[in-house]
Amino acid sequence: MSSLEGKVALVTGGSRSLGKSVALTLAARGADVLITYRSAKGEADETVSEIRDLGRRAVALSVDLSGESAGELVTAVAAALGESFDGAKLDFLINNAGINSQVPFSKVSLDELNKVFQVNYAAPFMLTQGLLPHMADGGRIVYIGSGTGRFVVPTMSAYGPLKAAVETLARYVAAEVGPRNMTANAVSPGMLDTAFNKEGMESHPEVTDYITGMTALNRLGKPDDVCGVIAFLCSPEAKFVTGQRIEVSGGIYL
């Protein structure tokens, strides 16, 4: 297990589900961590406390990425780096924050589509752009994609194609940050058994059963199944891995 000692990470949507697991995994390997959350302050405070219990520094920043607030978050991150992390540069940017959408194609409204676009694509795009001046050379950028960027799940026509766009964005970013010895990759989970997916799993149990049955390992994923891959991409061992889409789905639709 490589040490990330002395590194600083930002995990968006880091107060719960996959984001929290990623934040704790990076902290356990030595990184100090900033997390963002939308409204669940109690969960964010708990995550910060758990990171600090690991002996690492941690800060939680509140932001609603459904609006045009990426610029505000960039300003807040820059301030936090100066105030709480001794003016360090950001080493790892984990673009994890997202919202789900499980609506039949015929019923997806423009408002729904715009909301998913803003949080799942525009926010990581603009956040990466704004934070590049605050990132260290040799830094790592990870976008959380989705298995639905490759395969089709009924009711996810707003969500899946935009996750595919994020995965493509990782390649374009990789090409532009390469001269700074930085990497950019996408990690694309299959369906995870998390609070993020709870509503969809409960309202469409037939989809959950179908996906499980089509998965080689015959189960839904857990956050811990994904975190190690993200930590690897932040490690020295992954210094020559960039512009890649890495699916962590248990072997769905092989």
C-alpha positions as CSV (number, residue, x, y, z in Angstrom):
1,M,0.0,0.0,0.0
2,S,1.6,3.2,-1.1
3,S,1.8,6.2,1.3
4,L,0.1,9.4,0.3
5,E,1.7,11.2,3.2
6,G,1.9,14.9,2.8
7,K,-0.6,15.0,0.0
8,V,-3.8,17.0,0.0
9,A,-7.0,15.8,-1.7
10,L,-10.4,17.3,-2.5
11,V,-13.3,14.9,-2.7
12,T,-16.6,16.5,-3.9
13,G,-19.7,14.9,-2.4
14,G,-17.4,13.5,0.3
15,S,-19.8,13.3,3.2
16,R,-21.6,10.1,2.4
17,S,-21.7,7.0,0.3
18,L,-18.9,6.5,-2.2
19,G,-17.4,9.9,-1.6
20,K,-17.1,9.3,2.2
21,S,-15.4,6.0,1.6
22,V,-13.0,7.6,-0.9
23,A,-12.1,10.4,1.6
24,L,-11.5,7.9,4.4
25,T,-9.4,5.6,2.2
26,L,-7.1,8.5,1.1
27,A,-6.8,9.7,4.7
28,A,-5.9,6.2,5.8
29,R,-3.1,6.2,3.3
30,G,-1.8,9.5,4.6
31,A,-3.5,12.3,2.7
32,D,-5.2,15.4,4.3
33,V,-8.7,15.8,2.9
34,L,-11.1,18.5,2.0
35,I,-14.7,17.3,1.3
36,T,-17.7,19.1,0.0
37,Y,-21.3,18.5,0.9
38,R,-24.6,20.1,-0.2
39,S,-26.8,20.2,3.0
40,A,-26.0,17.2,5.2
41,K,-23.8,19.1,7.7
42,G,-24.1,16.5,10.4
43,E,-22.8,13.8,8.0
44,A,-20.0,16.1,6.8
45,D,-19.0,16.8,10.4
46,E,-18.9,13.1,11.2
47,T,-16.7,12.4,8.1
48,V,-14.3,15.2,9.1
49,S,-14.1,13.8,12.6
50,E,-13.4,10.3,11.3
51,I,-10.6,11.7,9.1
52,R,-9.1,13.5,12.0
53,D,-9.2,10.3,14.1
54,L,-6.9,8.9,11.5
55,G,-4.4,11.7,12.3
56,R,-5.1,13.7,9.2
57,R,-6.3,17.3,8.6
58,A,-9.8,17.7,7.3
59,V,-12.2,20.5,6.3
60,A,-15.8,20.3,5.0
61,L,-17.1,23.0,2.6
62,S,-20.8,23.5,1.9
63,V,-21.7,24.0,-1.8
64,D,-24.8,23.4,-4.0
65,L,-23.4,22.3,-7.3
66,S,-26.8,22.4,-9.0
67,G,-26.3,26.1,-9.4
68,E,-23.5,28.0,-11.0
69,S,-21.4,27.7,-7.9
70,A,-18.2,26.0,-9.1
71,G,-16.4,29.4,-8.9
72,E,-17.5,29.9,-5.3
73,L,-16.1,26.5,-4.5
74,V,-12.8,27.3,-6.1
75,T,-12.5,30.4,-4.0
76,A,-13.4,28.5,-0.8
77,V,-10.9,25.7,-1.6
78,A,-8.1,28.2,-2.2
79,A,-8.9,29.9,1.1
80,A,-9.0,26.6,3.0
81,L,-5.7,25.5,1.5
82,G,-4.2,28.7,2.9
83,E,-5.9,28.7,6.2
84,S,-6.0,25.0,7.1
85,F,-3.3,23.3,5.0
86,D,-0.4,25.7,5.4
87,G,-0.8,27.1,1.8
88,A,-0.3,23.7,0.2
89,K,-1.3,23.0,-3.3
90,L,-4.0,20.4,-4.1
91,D,-2.5,17.1,-5.2
92,F,-5.7,15.1,-5.8
93,L,-9.1,16.2,-7.2
94,I,-11.8,13.6,-7.0
95,N,-14.8,14.8,-8.9
96,N,-17.4,12.5,-7.2
97,A,-20.4,14.7,-6.5
98,G,-23.4,13.8,-8.5
99,I,-27.2,13.3,-8.6
100,N,-29.1,10.3,-9.7
101,S,-32.0,10.3,-12.3
102,Q,-34.2,7.3,-13.0
103,V,-37.0,8.5,-15.2
104,P,-38.4,6.8,-18.3
105,F,-37.1,8.6,-21.4
106,S,-40.6,9.7,-22.5
107,K,-41.0,11.5,-19.2
108,V,-37.6,13.3,-18.8
109,S,-38.3,17.0,-18.6
110,L,-35.9,19.7,-19.7
111,D,-35.6,20.8,-16.1
112,E,-34.6,17.3,-15.1
113,L,-32.1,17.1,-17.9
114,N,-30.6,20.5,-17.1
115,K,-30.3,19.6,-13.4
116,V,-28.4,16.4,-14.1
117,F,-26.2,18.2,-16.7
118,Q,-25.3,20.9,-14.2
119,V,-24.3,18.7,-11.4
120,N,-22.9,15.7,-13.2
121,Y,-21.1,17.4,-16.1
122,A,-20.9,21.2,-15.9
123,A,-19.8,21.2,-12.2
124,P,-16.8,18.9,-12.6
125,F,-15.8,20.6,-15.9
126,M,-15.8,24.1,-14.4
127,L,-14.3,22.9,-11.0
128,T,-11.4,21.2,-12.7
129,Q,-10.8,24.3,-14.8
130,G,-10.9,26.6,-11.8
131,L,-8.7,24.5,-9.6
132,L,-5.9,23.8,-12.0
133,P,-3.9,26.9,-10.9
134,H,-4.2,25.6,-7.3
135,M,-3.0,22.1,-8.1
136,A,0.5,20.8,-7.8
137,D,2.4,19.6,-10.8
138,G,2.2,15.9,-10.9
139,G,-1.3,16.0,-9.4
140,R,-4.1,13.5,-10.1
141,I,-7.6,14.2,-11.3
142,V,-10.2,11.5,-11.1
143,Y,-13.8,11.7,-12.4
144,I,-16.4,9.3,-11.2
145,G,-18.2,8.0,-14.3
146,S,-20.6,5.1,-14.4
147,G,-21.1,1.7,-15.9
148,T,-24.2,3.3,-17.6
149,G,-21.8,5.2,-19.8
150,R,-21.1,1.9,-21.5
151,F,-24.2,-0.2,-21.1
152,V,-27.9,0.8,-21.1
153,V,-30.2,0.6,-18.1
154,P,-33.8,1.5,-18.7
155,T,-34.9,4.8,-17.0
156,M,-31.4,6.2,-17.0
157,S,-31.4,8.1,-20.3
158,A,-30.6,11.4,-18.5
159,Y,-27.9,10.0,-16.3
160,G,-26.0,7.5,-18.4
161,P,-25.1,9.6,-21.4
162,L,-23.9,12.5,-19.2
163,K,-21.7,10.1,-17.3
164,A,-20.3,8.9,-20.7
165,A,-19.6,12.6,-21.4
166,V,-17.6,12.9,-18.1
167,E,-15.6,9.8,-19.1
168,T,-14.7,11.5,-22.4
169,L,-13.9,14.7,-20.6
170,A,-11.2,12.8,-18.6
171,R,-9.4,12.0,-21.9
172,Y,-9.5,15.6,-23.0
173,V,-8.3,16.9,-19.7
174,A,-5.5,14.3,-19.6
175,A,-4.2,15.6,-23.0
176,E,-4.1,19.2,-21.7
177,V,-2.6,18.6,-18.2
178,G,0.0,16.1,-19.4
179,P,2.8,18.8,-19.8
180,R,2.5,19.4,-16.0
181,N,3.0,15.7,-15.4
182,M,-0.6,15.5,-14.2
183,T,-3.0,12.6,-15.0
184,A,-6.7,12.5,-15.5
185,N,-8.8,9.3,-15.5
186,A,-12.4,8.2,-15.0
187,V,-13.4,5.4,-12.6
188,S,-16.8,4.0,-13.6
189,P,-18.6,1.9,-11.0
190,G,-21.5,-0.4,-11.8
191,M,-24.5,-0.2,-9.6
192,L,-23.4,0.3,-6.0
193,D,-25.5,-0.6,-2.9
194,T,-25.4,2.9,-1.4
195,A,-27.8,5.6,-0.2
196,F,-27.2,7.4,-3.5
197,N,-29.0,4.5,-5.3
198,K,-31.4,3.6,-2.6
199,E,-34.5,5.4,-4.0
200,G,-33.9,4.0,-7.5
201,M,-33.4,0.5,-6.2
202,E,-36.5,0.6,-4.1
203,S,-38.7,2.1,-6.9
204,H,-37.3,-0.2,-9.6
205,P,-36.4,-3.5,-7.9
206,E,-36.7,-5.3,-11.3
207,V,-33.7,-3.2,-12.6
208,T,-31.6,-4.1,-9.6
209,D,-32.4,-7.8,-10.0
210,Y,-31.6,-7.6,-13.7
211,I,-28.3,-5.9,-13.2
212,T,-27.3,-8.4,-10.4
213,G,-28.1,-11.3,-12.7
214,M,-26.0,-9.9,-15.5
215,T,-22.9,-9.3,-13.3
216,A,-20.2,-12.0,-13.3
217,L,-19.7,-11.7,-9.5
218,N,-23.5,-11.8,-9.1
219,R,-23.9,-8.9,-6.6
220,L,-24.1,-5.2,-6.4
221,G,-20.9,-3.3,-5.7
222,K,-19.9,-1.7,-2.5
223,P,-17.9,1.6,-2.0
224,D,-14.9,-0.4,-0.8
225,D,-14.8,-2.2,-4.1
226,V,-14.1,1.1,-5.8
227,C,-12.0,3.1,-3.4
228,G,-8.9,1.1,-3.8
229,V,-8.9,1.8,-7.6
230,I,-9.2,5.5,-6.9
231,A,-6.4,5.4,-4.3
232,F,-4.2,3.5,-6.9
233,L,-4.7,6.3,-9.4
234,C,-3.4,8.7,-6.8
235,S,-0.4,6.6,-6.0
236,P,3.1,6.7,-7.5
237,E,2.5,3.4,-9.1
238,A,-0.1,5.0,-11.4
239,K,2.1,7.8,-12.6
240,F,1.9,6.6,-16.3
241,V,-1.8,5.9,-16.3
242,T,-3.8,8.7,-17.8
243,G,-6.8,9.3,-20.1
244,Q,-8.3,6.0,-19.1
245,R,-11.8,4.8,-18.3
246,I,-11.6,2.1,-15.6
247,E,-14.8,0.2,-15.0
248,V,-15.3,-1.3,-11.6
249,S,-18.6,-3.2,-12.0
250,G,-18.0,-6.8,-11.0
251,G,-18.0,-7.8,-14.6
252,I,-21.4,-6.6,-15.9
253,Y,-22.4,-7.4,-19.5
254,L,-19.1,-9.2,-20.3
